[in-house]
Amino acid sequence: MVRVPSIGTYTRVVGLLRVPRADRNGRRRRLAGVFVLSASGLLGCTTDLPPGTPFPTIGGPTPAAPSASAPGATGPVATPPASSPPTPAAMVFAWAARPDGFPGEDGATLSSIAVGPAGIVALSARNDGEGSPSRRLWRSMDALSWQPIDPHGLGGQVFVSGLWAAGGQYWLRGHFPDSDDPGRMYRSSDGLTWRVSRNLSQEIDSASVVDGCSASMTGGRDACPIFITGSRNIDGAIWRSTDGGASWARTAVGDATGWSGAQAAAPVDIMGIVATTDGLLAYGNGLANASDTGGQLQARFWRSADEGRTWTRVPNEPLFGELFVHDVVAQDHEVFAVGEPVDESLAVALKSIDGGRTWTRSATASDREHGGIAQVLVARDGYLGLGFANPAGVDSFPVREFVWSSNDGESWQVGPDGALEGGIVDDAASFGDGIIAVGRGWTTAATGTWEAPFGPAVWTLEP
């Protein structure tokens, strides 16, 4: 994801891990660099994770609130009016696995997580200090204990630049080092054995691999159409597969043309797709119009009513100019888009109740230090967001250590403080009835100085 305040600061790169210049506030949108994954051997057998698996309990049971007749109770408990909206409990993450649970990974972070048919797969990234970054895959069935994966089928060593779960499979992109090979998309049913899904080209810049099924679907997802989203050259692009990734076809995406000048470019980047109650919604960023060369990148949306074969852009409106979108989530008839404004002053959240055709702005109570919302997920009786922190006091970008919550998507609140204390979160995903957040943590007590040693870390939000 490249954050471009204006056309003149854009840097074009190829691959999933892009290396943007720091913007005017010094913030970067993604860890820079290229990482290598070694494939040598196989990690035991696998056990599929049944749909609806209960989220593992971390620690002891949560004490129940005392009743009116319990010792120490001061009186009857007031019952709120039936018309009052539910207020979600504070969404506080708990430690699941600290750095000492990932031997040999000092200085690494879990940069991506994918939850699929064989459990949780996470991707760790580490710079070894000698200019040769490395990557490893890890696997867990419960988010508590983790084992390294020695994958088969990747052909020795490949540079890896992304990990996803879609259509009942795991996906990663990689290419061979010391080669002009632009890369390949690999797929796996268990995270252990990988095979090539498609060859890529230098012009393809991929942002995600997703499927066309609802996020709340609990059954098998292998019948869902699968999509690769991103851009081709400077134009937004979506590729579609209906045979599990064996073959791909580029779809027709209307009004997805980027802008390119003599020495600068402003691409249209399609970042993902969600399923709504009456079709599919794609989202991304680009100029309001390809001819608007003096503008800034802002949110764009496209809808499909034919299972992703063709896409029509949602007509632009001034409200989209207030949002640089990072993520979108859909549940039932509601859709939420989150991110930050072009001036990066406060978090922005938009809500749609008609599948993304029209939008309204939600309230986000915060100040500048909280930055934007980087990711949004369905949680408990409401929604959870992870936000960028103020980069002044940390050493890694992007940073997500603020937890946002909303019971209806109309109003978002930050807090409580310390929900992700002692670490920095890079990615999160739903797992069973809970949420897993991954990133880096410190083996010593949190001091506020973010000192080493640090290593991969996992937090959980229980239902």
C-alpha positions in Angstrom: 0.0 0.0 0.0 1.6 3.3 -1.1 0.4 6.5 0.6 0.8 9.4 -1.9 -0.1 12.9 -0.6 0.5 14.3 -4.0 1.7 13.1 -7.4 5.2 14.6 -7.0 6.1 12.3 -4.1 5.1 9.0 -5.7 7.7 6.3 -6.2 6.8 3.4 -8.5 8.0 -0.1 -7.5 7.2 -3.6 -8.5 6.1 -6.3 -6.0 3.8 -6.6 -3.0 6.3 -5.0 -0.5 6.6 -1.5 -1.9 9.2 0.9 -0.8 7.5 4.3 -0.6 9.3 7.5 0.2 8.5 8.9 3.6 5.7 11.5 3.2 5.8 15.0 4.6 5.3 13.7 8.2 7.9 11.0 7.9 5.4 8.1 8.0 5.7 5.1 5.8 2.9 2.8 4.9 4.6 -0.6 4.7 7.9 -2.2 5.9 10.5 -1.7 3.2 12.7 -4.4 1.8 12.6 -7.8 0.2 12.7 -11.0 2.1 13.9 -14.6 1.4 12.2 -17.8 2.5 14.1 -21.1 2.6 12.3 -24.3 1.6 13.9 -27.4 2.9 11.8 -30.3 4.3 8.3 -30.8 5.7 6.8 -30.1 9.1 4.8 -33.1 10.1 1.2 -33.8 9.3 -1.7 -31.4 9.4 -5.2 -31.4 11.0 -7.9 -29.3 9.3 -9.5 -26.7 11.5 -13.3 -27.4 11.5 -15.5 -24.4 10.7 -16.7 -22.6 13.8 -13.9 -23.8 16.0 -14.3 -22.2 19.5 -11.6 -19.6 20.2 -9.0 -20.9 22.7 -9.3 -19.6 26.2 -6.3 -17.6 27.3 -5.7 -17.9 31.1 -8.5 -18.5 33.6 -12.2 -17.8 33.3 -13.5 -14.3 33.4 -15.0 -13.6 36.8 -18.8 -13.0 36.6 -20.2 -9.7 37.9 -21.8 -10.0 41.3 -25.6 -10.3 41.4 -27.8 -8.1 43.6 -28.0 -11.0 46.2 -24.3 -11.8 46.2 -22.1 -10.9 49.2 -20.8 -7.4 48.8 -23.5 -6.3 46.4 -24.7 -2.8 47.2 -28.2 -3.0 45.7 -30.2 -4.0 42.7 -28.6 -3.7 39.3 -30.3 -1.1 37.1 -31.8 -2.5 33.8 -31.2 -0.3 30.8 -34.2 0.6 28.7 -35.0 -1.9 26.0 -34.5 0.8 23.3 -30.9 1.6 24.4 -28.2 0.5 21.9 -25.9 -2.2 23.2 -22.5 -1.0 24.5 -19.7 -3.4 23.7 -17.3 -4.4 26.5 -13.8 -2.9 26.3 -11.9 -4.7 23.6 -8.7 -5.6 25.4 -6.1 -7.9 23.8 -4.3 -10.5 25.8 -0.8 -12.0 25.2 -0.9 -15.3 23.4 2.7 -15.9 22.4 5.7 -13.8 23.4 9.0 -13.5 21.5 10.5 -16.4 23.5 7.9 -18.7 21.8 9.7 -18.1 18.5 13.2 -19.5 18.9 15.8 -18.1 16.6 13.7 -15.1 15.5 15.3 -12.3 17.5 14.8 -9.1 15.6 11.9 -10.4 13.6 8.2 -9.5 13.3 5.2 -11.4 12.2 4.2 -9.2 9.2 1.2 -11.2 7.9 -1.3 -13.8 9.1 -3.6 -16.1 7.2 -6.4 -18.3 8.8 -7.3 -21.2 6.6 -8.4 -24.9 6.5 -5.3 -26.1 8.4 -5.0 -23.5 11.1 -3.0 -20.3 11.3 -0.1 -19.5 9.1 2.1 -16.4 9.8 5.0 -14.9 7.9 7.9 -13.5 9.9 10.4 -10.9 8.5 13.8 -10.1 9.9 16.7 -8.0 8.8 19.9 -9.8 9.8 22.0 -6.6 9.9 24.1 -7.6 6.9 21.8 -6.5 4.1 20.2 -9.9 3.6 16.7 -9.9 5.0 15.0 -13.2 5.6 11.5 -14.7 6.0 10.1 -17.8 7.6 6.6 -19.3 7.8 5.1 -20.4 11.2 2.0 -22.4 11.9 -0.3 -22.8 14.9 -3.6 -24.4 15.6 -4.6 -22.3 18.6 -2.5 -19.1 18.5 -0.7 -20.2 21.7 2.0 -22.5 20.4 3.9 -22.1 17.1 6.1 -24.2 15.0 8.3 -23.2 12.0 7.3 -24.5 8.6 9.8 -25.9 6.1 7.7 -25.7 3.0 7.9 -27.9 -0.1 7.4 -26.8 -3.7 9.0 -23.3 -3.6 12.1 -24.4 -5.5 14.9 -23.9 -3.0 14.9 -20.2 -2.0 12.4 -17.6 -3.0 11.8 -14.0 -2.0 8.3 -13.8 -0.4 6.2 -10.6 -0.5 2.8 -11.5 0.8 0.6 -14.1 2.5 -3.2 -14.5 2.3 -6.0 -17.0 2.9 -8.8 -17.2 0.2 -11.0 -19.8 -1.3 -10.1 -22.5 1.2 -6.4 -22.2 0.5 -3.3 -20.3 1.5 -1.5 -18.0 -1.0 1.9 -16.4 -1.2 3.8 -14.5 -3.8 7.6 -15.0 -4.4 10.4 -14.8 -6.9 13.9 -16.3 -7.2 16.8 -14.1 -5.9 19.5 -12.9 -8.3 17.0 -13.2 -11.2 14.9 -11.1 -13.5 12.0 -13.4 -12.9 9.0 -11.1 -11.9 7.5 -13.6 -9.6 4.9 -16.3 -9.1 1.7 -16.7 -7.1 1.8 -19.9 -5.1 -1.1 -21.8 -3.5 -1.3 -24.4 -0.7 -4.1 -26.4 1.0 -2.1 -26.9 4.2 0.7 -24.2 4.2 3.3 -26.9 3.9 3.3 -28.0 0.2 3.1 -25.2 -2.4 2.5 -25.2 -6.1 2.5 -22.4 -8.7 -0.9 -20.8 -9.4 0.2 -18.3 -12.0 3.3 -16.6 -13.3 3.4 -12.8 -12.9 4.9 -10.0 -14.9 6.8 -6.9 -14.1 3.7 -4.8 -14.8 1.5 -6.5 -12.2 1.5 -5.0 -8.7 -0.6 -7.2 -6.5 -2.3 -5.9 -3.3 -4.3 -8.9 -2.1 -5.7 -12.3 -2.8 -9.4 -12.6 -1.7 -12.4 -14.7 -2.4 -16.0 -13.6 -3.2 -17.7 -15.2 -0.2 -19.1 -13.4 2.7 -16.7 -13.0 5.6 -19.3 -14.5 8.0 -19.5 -17.7 5.9 -18.6 -20.8 8.1 -18.7 -23.6 5.5 -16.2 -24.5 2.9 -15.0 -21.6 0.7 -13.5 -23.7 -2.1 -16.5 -22.9 -4.4 -16.0 -19.2 -4.1 -14.5 -17.2 -7.0 -10.9 -16.0 -6.1 -9.5 -12.6 -7.0 -6.1 -11.0 -7.3 -6.4 -7.3 -6.9 -3.9 -4.5 -7.5 -2.8 -2.7 -10.6 -1.3 -3.4 -13.9 1.1 -0.6 -14.9 -0.8 2.4 -13.6 -4.4 1.1 -14.0 -6.4 -0.7 -11.4 -6.9 -4.3 -12.2 -8.6 -7.5 -10.9 -8.0 -11.1 -12.0 -10.5 -13.8 -11.4 -10.3 -17.6 -11.0 -13.2 -20.1 -10.7 -11.1 -23.2 -10.6 -9.2 -22.7 -7.4 -6.4 -20.8 -9.0 -5.5 -23.2 -11.8 -6.4 -20.5 -14.4 -7.0 -16.7 -14.3 -8.7 -14.1 -16.5 -8.5 -10.4 -16.2 -11.9 -8.8 -15.5 -13.4 -5.7 -17.0 -13.0 -2.8 -14.4 -14.7 0.4 -15.5 -13.0 3.8 -14.9 -9.8 2.5 -13.3 -7.3 4.4 -15.4 -4.3 5.9 -13.6 -2.4 9.0 -14.5 1.2 9.1 -15.8 3.3 12.2 -16.7 6.8 12.7 -17.9 8.4 12.1 -14.5 5.6 11.2 -12.1 2.7 8.8 -11.9 -0.5 8.3 -9.8 -1.8 4.8 -10.2 -5.2 3.3 -9.3 -4.5 0.6 -6.7 -7.4 -1.8 -6.1 -6.7 -3.1 -2.6 -9.4 -5.7 -1.9 -12.9 -7.0 -2.4 -15.8 -7.7 0.1 -19.1 -9.5 -0.4 -22.2 -7.5 0.3 -25.8 -8.7 0.4 -26.4 -7.9 -3.2 -23.0 -8.3 -5.0 -19.3 -7.6 -4.6 -17.6 -4.3 -3.7 -14.0 -3.6 -4.6 -12.1 -0.7 -3.0 -8.9 1.2 -3.5 -7.3 4.6 -4.1 -6.6 6.9 -7.0 -7.1 10.4 -8.3 -10.7 11.5 -8.4 -10.3 11.5 -12.2 -7.4 10.5 -14.4 -7.3 14.1 -15.8 -7.2 15.6 -12.3 -3.4 15.9 -12.3 -3.3 18.4 -9.4 -5.3 16.3 -7.0 -4.5 13.9 -4.3 -5.2 10.2 -4.0 -8.5 9.3 -2.5 -11.0 6.4 -2.0 -12.5 4.7 -5.0 -15.2 1.9 -5.1 -16.4 -0.5 -7.7 -19.5 -2.8 -7.7 -20.1 -6.1 -9.4 -23.4 -7.9 -9.8 -22.2 -10.9 -11.9 -19.8 -12.6 -9.4 -16.9 -10.4 -10.3 -16.8 -10.7 -14.1 -17.4 -7.0 -14.7 -17.0 -4.0 -12.4 -18.7 -0.6 -12.5 -17.2 2.3 -10.6 -19.4 3.9 -7.9 -19.8 7.5 -9.0 -17.3 9.8 -7.3 -18.6 12.2 -4.6 -16.9 14.8 -2.5 -17.0 12.6 0.6 -14.5 10.2 -1.0 -12.0 13.1 -1.1 -11.9 12.9 2.7 -10.7 9.3 2.8 -7.5 7.5 1.8 -8.9 4.0 2.4 -6.9 1.3 4.1 -9.5 -1.4 4.7 -13.2 -2.3 4.3 -15.4 -4.8 6.1 -18.9 -5.9 5.3 -21.5 -7.6 7.6 -25.1 -8.2 6.5 -26.3 -5.0 4.9 -23.6 -2.8 6.4 -20.3 -1.8 4.9 -17.5 0.2 6.6 -14.5 1.8 5.0 -11.7 3.1 7.2 -8.4 5.0 6.7 -7.3 8.5 7.1 -7.8 11.9 5.4 -5.3 13.4 3.0 -4.0 15.8 5.7 -3.5 12.8 8.1 -5.1 14.7 11.0 -7.7 12.2 12.2 -9.0 8.7 11.5 -11.8 8.5 9.0 -14.6 5.9 8.8 -17.4 5.8 6.2 -20.6 3.7 6.4 -22.9 2.4 3.7 -26.1 0.5 4.2 -26.8 -0.2 0.5 -23.8 -2.3 -0.6 -21.4 0.7 -1.2 -23.6 2.7 -3.5 -23.9 5.7 -1.1 -21.9 6.6 2.0 -22.1 8.7 5.1 -19.2 9.7 7.5 -19.0 8.3 10.9 -17.8 10.1 14.0 -14.2 9.2 15.1 -13.4 10.7 18.5 -9.6 11.0 18.6 -6.8 13.5 18.1 -3.9 13.7 15.7 -1.6 11.4 17.6 -3.9 8.4 17.0 -3.5 8.7 13.2 -5.7 6.7 10.9 -7.5 3.3 11.1 -5.4 0.7 9.3 -7.6 -2.4 9.6 -11.2 -3.1 10.5 -12.8 -6.4 11.7 -16.1 -7.7 13.0 -15.8 -8.3 16.8 -18.2 -9.2 19.5 -21.3 -7.1 19.3 -19.6 -4.4 17.1 -16.5 -3.6 15.1 -12.8 -3.4 15.9 -10.2 -1.2 14.3 -6.4 -1.1 14.6 -4.8 2.3 14.0 -1.5 3.9 13.2 0.2 5.4 16.1 2.1 8.6 16.1 5.5 7.5 14.6 7.5 10.0 16.7 8.3 7.5 19.5 8.6 4.2 17.7 11.1 2.5 15.4 9.1 0.7 12.8 6.5 1.5 10.2 3.6 0.9 9.8 2.6 0.9 13.5 -0.8 -0.3 14.7 -1.1 0.0 18.5 -4.3 1.9 19.0 -7.5 -0.2 19.3 -10.7 1.4 18.1 -14.2 0.0 18.8 -17.7 0.8 17.7 -21.0 -0.9 18.4 -22.8 0.3 15.3 -20.2 1.9 13.0 -21.7 5.3 13.5 -19.3 6.4 16.3 -15.8 5.1 16.9 -13.8 5.4 20.2 -10.1 4.8 20.9 -8.9 2.7 23.9 -8.4 1.5 26.4 -4.7 2.4 26.7 -2.4 -0.6 27.0 -4.5 -3.0 25.0 -1.4 -3.9 22.9 1.2 -2.9 25.5 4.7 -4.0 24.8 4.5 -4.5 21.1 3.6 -3.2 17.6 0.9 -4.9 15.5 1.3 -5.4 11.8 -1.7 -7.6 10.9 -4.8 -9.2 12.4 -7.4 -11.7 11.4 -10.6 -13.4 12.7 -10.1 -16.9 14.1 -13.1 -18.9 15.4 -15.0 -16.5 17.5 -12.1 -14.2 18.3 -9.4 -12.1 16.7 -5.6 -12.7 16.5 -3.2 -9.8 16.2 0.4 -10.4 15.2 3.6 -8.3 15.1 6.6 -7.7 17.3 6.9 -7.7 21.1 9.7 -7.2 23.6 11.0 -9.8 26.0 11.5 -7.2 28.7 8.9 -5.2 30.5 7.4 -2.3 28.5 9.6 0.7 29.2 8.2 3.1 26.5 11.6 3.2 24.8 11.0 0.2 22.5 14.3 -1.4 23.3 15.6 -4.7 21.9 15.6 -7.6 22.2 12.3 -8.1 20.4 10.8 -10.8 18.3 7.5 -12.2 16.8 4.5 -11.7 19.1 0.8 -12.7 19.1 -2.1 -11.3 20.9 -5.7 -12.5 21.1 -9.1 -10.9 21.6 -11.4 -13.4 23.1 -15.1 -13.5 22.4 
